[in-house]
Amino acid sequence: MTETGEITGRTRVLGILADPIAHVKAPPGINRIARRRGRDAVMVPFQIAPESLAQFADALRTLKSFDGAIITVPHKGPMTALCDEVTPRARAVGAVNVIRRDADGRLHGDSLDGVGFVAGLAANGIAIAGRRVYLAGAGGAANAIAFALAAGGVAQLTLANRTRAKAEDLRTRILADHPDIPVTVGSDDPSGHDIIINGTSLGMRPEDAPPLDFARLEPSMIVAEVIMVPEITPLLASAQEKGCRIHLGRPMLDQQIELMADYFGL
Amino acid sequence: MTETGEITGRTRVLGILADPIAHVKAPPGINRIARRRGRDAVMVPFQIAPESLAQFADALRTLKSFDGAIITVPHKGPMTALCDEVTPRARAVGAVNVIRRDADGRLHGDSLDGVGFVAGLAANGIAIAGRRVYLAGAGGAANAIAFALAAGGVAQLTLANRTRAKAEDLRTRILADHPDIPVTVGSDDPSGHDIIINGTSLGMRPEDAPPLDFARLEPSMIVAEVIMVPEITPLLASAQEKGCRIHLGRPMLDQQIELMADYFGL
């Protein structure tokens, strides 16, 4: 939209693809950035069922006023295969969370989850290069973060997941892209690491099992979350009790919104 | 959008389909009405080439956050055939200028050009029932207006067009729907009518031929335009010189915006 908030025939359209969609939080943030940067663009919700995604992606190729979209649940994986081109990190993770349309109607996809998380750490003064990092999880978020950690030059990356085979698989894929990074599959014990990251959804609900053994946390560790609600998960509460520095889930989203705006050319 | 102008995951999406699209004027008006009526909906531009229209219409069927769209040049005719259902007046005119999507994904189309014009007259205190009306033109706008005039119970409808066969064809189609209205094909002479309407685009450019014989205008006539730019066409200037009451092109758009908002359920 224009600086006065008005949408005209010249306004460029951005979308967010999700199903359900009422809960998505990104449009106000993206639209605020567009206004702040003086860009005549607006993000609106595109609710599309999984079975309609391929057809809708083809329609977006033909929509000349469309510049790009955020891709979220349940479309991140399937959209990857529908793009004409994806970044190596998105291909490695098997998911895109942003797409953009070029003037020829080709769709390009990227995954900003991992770099968003690392940018959130950096914005909080936490560098990952040369650090020994423990990551719980091997799902979508953990995959994206693991590749971003490897790309960011960690000294050691330990992957821990309840289903060990998924961690082994993730390790293999990371080593294919980053053969020089020491990647191991670990247990629920985070001992011997500088930065501890929960990349699972465990901790969102009160009855969740712990994502790792809280008893092995040490005061020297930085403990980070991907979960945004609750703000202080049981993991972060335990870490605070131990005297650890903590890092909330929210900065990952805040940093990603800026990265997404950059990606869309705002 | 919400009352604060924010677009969220709950915001309903409306579109305007056109190609080119930079010049379209409707989105700010529709969005102002949505805000005024307290509706969380926003209209954005959908620029689609003619060859992509059918595919895009199918995609709109699957877009669960989409409620409807304005259809304008060059899509009014082709979209008519792509709707699952159209109103009798849209079928008669062979054009839709609005569509809406129902919960099952079916597309319904209507043509509000004609009723918008008649509502514009009414808003200006000009009733058509029982009046003898002369209409220049047999194109898209004139078709829509002619059917609305017939539906509005004019006492006489005279159709005049440079290509007489098109006026004959329009007359035949009107009589099929409104057998009781006296419809004739006339010349460029508007004598003997109460309301004179230019339904052609003649008068937009200085070099245009006159849409009818200005010399036959009489002070008792009301003279109306569909052209908005210039505001005072050569026809309206001549009518003013003769002492006729004139009716500008703009009210047709203003009234249609309200009718469109009603149609979209705003």
Interface residues (C-beta under 8 A of the other chain):
Chain A: G5 E6 I7 T8 G9 R10 T11 V13 I16 A18 D19 I21 A22 H23 V24 K25 P27 P28 N31 V42 M43 V44 P45 F46 Q47 I48 A49 S52 Q55 F56 D58 A59 L60 T62 L63 K64 S65
Chain B: G5 E6 I7 T8 G9 R10 T11 V13 I16 A18 D19 I21 A22 H23 V24 K25 P27 P28 N31 V42 M43 V44 P45 F46 Q47 I48 A49 S52 Q55 F56 D58 A59 L60 T62 L63 K64 S65
